Amino acid sequence: MSPFRILSSETIVETGFVRLANLEVEGEGERFTRLVVRHPGAAVVVPVEPDREHVVLVRQYRAAADRELLEVVAGKRDVEDEPPETTASREMHEEIGRRPGRLVKLCEFFNSPGFSDEYTHLYVALDIEEMDAPAAVNAEERALTVERIHLDEVDDLIADGRLVDAKSIVGLLLTRRYLGGEFDGFRG
């Protein structure tokens, strides 16, 4: 049991899908405040092509980084009560025009727990099927490009700084281990 506890939480700003909250915390004989970003969470999916050697990624502009990033398919869990695997499937359709035949959960993680409660569910998508055109819902999704990469390229993409998105690095490394029989998936 943690010696820390939240005494109160006050929303300071609420905009779109995120809130900024001021928390009063007590622990180790002290009281202190922390600003926390409240986020609905995310679902991330690594679509694996039938050859089990290539995956489908997207390159899209990210305003916070002010650049285009190479990423796995991902999206906010902003539909109330939607299971994370449904979010993953929906995002695959919106971003790459495909759907998973099977999803395997690889892990769950906090993205940046020092200031945010964003929690991510990560899947590998197998037996993917083509659908009609992607159902992009915003300008960034309409402008994204779909890229096919070989799993053998992942280490070089990371080492060269061409892949700098944490969820994508985690997703691709775990996918490679899963496909190689070195990892069975999430047991939590």
C-alpha positions as CSV (number, residue, x, y, z in Angstrom):
1,M,0.0,0.0,0.0
2,S,1.3,3.4,-1.0
3,P,2.0,6.0,1.7
4,F,0.6,8.6,-0.6
5,R,-3.1,9.5,-1.2
6,I,-4.9,12.1,-3.2
7,L,-6.9,14.4,-0.9
8,S,-8.7,16.4,-3.6
9,S,-8.8,17.1,-7.3
10,E,-9.9,20.3,-8.9
11,T,-10.4,20.7,-12.7
12,I,-8.6,23.8,-13.8
13,V,-9.1,23.6,-17.6
14,E,-11.3,21.3,-19.6
15,T,-11.0,21.4,-23.3
16,G,-11.7,18.8,-26.0
17,F,-10.8,15.4,-24.7
18,V,-8.3,16.4,-22.0
19,R,-8.6,18.1,-18.6
20,L,-5.9,19.8,-16.5
21,A,-6.5,19.0,-12.8
22,N,-4.8,20.3,-9.7
23,L,-4.3,17.5,-7.1
24,E,-3.7,17.9,-3.4
25,V,-1.6,14.9,-2.3
26,E,-0.5,13.8,1.1
27,G,2.3,11.4,1.9
28,E,5.5,11.0,4.0
29,G,4.2,13.7,6.4
30,E,3.8,16.3,3.7
31,R,1.0,17.9,1.6
32,F,1.8,19.0,-1.9
33,T,0.1,19.8,-5.2
34,R,0.6,18.3,-8.6
35,L,-0.8,19.4,-12.0
36,V,-2.1,16.4,-13.9
37,V,-3.4,16.0,-17.4
38,R,-6.5,13.7,-17.5
39,H,-6.7,11.8,-20.7
40,P,-9.2,9.2,-21.9
41,G,-6.5,6.8,-22.8
42,A,-5.5,5.2,-26.1
43,A,-5.5,2.1,-28.2
44,V,-2.5,1.2,-30.3
45,V,-2.2,-1.5,-32.9
46,V,0.6,-2.9,-35.0
47,P,-1.0,-4.3,-38.3
48,V,1.1,-7.3,-39.5
49,E,0.9,-8.2,-43.1
50,P,0.2,-11.8,-44.1
51,D,3.9,-12.5,-44.7
52,R,4.5,-11.9,-41.0
53,E,7.6,-9.9,-41.9
54,H,6.1,-6.5,-42.8
55,V,4.0,-4.1,-40.8
56,V,1.9,-1.2,-41.7
57,L,2.8,2.2,-40.2
58,V,1.6,5.7,-40.8
59,R,3.5,9.0,-41.1
60,Q,1.5,11.9,-39.9
61,Y,2.0,15.5,-38.6
62,R,2.0,15.9,-34.9
63,A,1.5,19.5,-33.7
64,A,3.1,18.9,-30.3
65,A,6.3,17.7,-32.0
66,D,5.8,20.1,-34.9
67,R,6.9,17.5,-37.4
68,E,5.7,14.3,-39.2
69,L,6.3,11.2,-37.2
70,L,6.4,7.5,-38.2
71,E,4.0,5.7,-36.0
72,V,1.9,2.6,-35.4
73,V,-1.9,3.0,-35.8
74,A,-3.3,4.7,-32.7
75,G,-6.2,6.6,-31.4
76,K,-7.9,8.1,-28.3
77,R,-10.4,6.1,-26.3
78,D,-12.9,8.9,-26.7
79,V,-16.0,6.9,-27.3
80,E,-17.6,6.2,-23.9
81,D,-17.6,2.6,-22.8
82,E,-15.9,1.4,-26.1
83,P,-13.6,-1.5,-25.4
84,P,-10.0,-0.8,-26.3
85,E,-9.9,-3.6,-28.9
86,T,-12.9,-1.9,-30.6
87,T,-11.0,1.4,-30.6
88,A,-8.0,-0.4,-32.1
89,S,-10.1,-1.8,-34.9
90,R,-11.9,1.5,-35.6
91,E,-8.5,3.3,-35.8
92,M,-7.2,0.8,-38.3
93,H,-10.2,1.5,-40.6
94,E,-9.9,5.3,-40.1
95,E,-6.1,5.4,-40.7
96,I,-5.2,2.6,-43.1
97,G,-8.5,1.2,-44.5
98,R,-8.0,-2.3,-43.0
99,R,-9.4,-4.4,-40.2
100,P,-7.9,-7.0,-38.0
101,G,-9.0,-10.6,-38.3
102,R,-7.5,-11.2,-34.9
103,L,-6.1,-8.9,-32.2
104,V,-3.6,-10.0,-29.6
105,K,-2.9,-7.7,-26.6
106,L,0.8,-7.2,-26.1
107,C,0.8,-4.8,-23.2
108,E,-0.7,-1.9,-21.4
109,F,1.3,1.1,-20.2
110,F,1.2,4.7,-18.9
111,N,2.6,7.1,-21.5
112,S,4.0,9.8,-19.2
113,P,2.9,9.1,-15.6
114,G,5.0,12.1,-14.3
115,F,2.2,14.4,-15.5
116,S,-0.6,12.5,-17.2
117,D,-2.9,9.5,-16.5
118,E,-3.0,8.5,-20.2
119,Y,-3.1,4.7,-20.3
120,T,-2.5,2.8,-23.5
121,H,-3.6,-0.7,-24.6
122,L,-1.3,-2.1,-27.3
123,Y,-2.3,-4.9,-29.7
124,V,-0.8,-6.7,-32.7
125,A,-3.3,-7.2,-35.5
126,L,-3.1,-10.4,-37.5
127,D,-4.9,-11.7,-40.5
128,I,-5.6,-8.1,-41.6
129,E,-8.2,-7.6,-44.3
130,E,-8.5,-4.8,-46.8
131,M,-11.6,-2.6,-46.5
132,D,-12.9,0.3,-48.4
133,A,-11.0,3.6,-48.3
134,P,-9.8,4.9,-44.9
135,A,-12.5,6.8,-43.0
136,A,-10.2,9.6,-42.0
137,V,-11.9,12.0,-39.6
138,N,-9.6,15.0,-39.3
139,A,-7.0,16.9,-41.3
140,E,-4.0,15.1,-39.9
141,E,-5.5,11.7,-40.8
142,R,-6.5,12.9,-44.3
143,A,-2.9,13.9,-44.9
144,L,-1.2,10.9,-43.4
145,T,0.7,8.4,-45.6
146,V,0.7,4.7,-45.1
147,E,4.1,3.0,-45.1
148,R,5.1,-0.7,-45.2
149,I,8.2,-1.6,-43.3
150,H,10.1,-4.9,-42.8
151,L,10.5,-5.8,-39.1
152,D,14.2,-6.3,-39.7
153,E,14.4,-2.5,-40.3
154,V,13.1,-1.5,-36.8
155,D,16.5,-1.4,-35.1
156,D,18.0,0.9,-37.8
157,L,14.9,3.1,-37.8
158,I,15.3,3.6,-34.0
159,A,19.1,4.0,-34.1
160,D,19.0,6.5,-37.0
161,G,16.3,8.6,-35.2
162,R,13.7,8.0,-37.9
163,L,11.5,6.3,-35.4
164,V,11.2,8.4,-32.2
165,D,7.6,7.7,-31.1
166,A,7.7,5.7,-27.8
167,K,4.4,3.8,-28.4
168,S,5.6,2.7,-31.8
169,I,9.0,1.6,-30.5
170,V,7.4,-0.5,-27.8
171,G,4.8,-1.9,-30.2
172,L,7.3,-2.8,-32.9
173,L,9.8,-4.4,-30.6
174,L,7.1,-6.5,-28.8
175,T,5.5,-7.4,-32.1
176,R,8.8,-8.7,-33.4
177,R,9.3,-10.8,-30.2
178,Y,5.7,-12.1,-30.4
179,L,6.1,-13.2,-34.0
180,G,9.4,-14.8,-33.2
181,G,7.8,-16.9,-30.4
182,E,9.8,-15.1,-27.7
183,F,6.7,-13.5,-26.0
184,D,3.2,-14.8,-25.5
185,G,1.5,-11.5,-25.0
186,F,-0.2,-9.7,-22.1
187,R,-1.3,-11.8,-19.1
188,G,-2.6,-9.0,-16.8
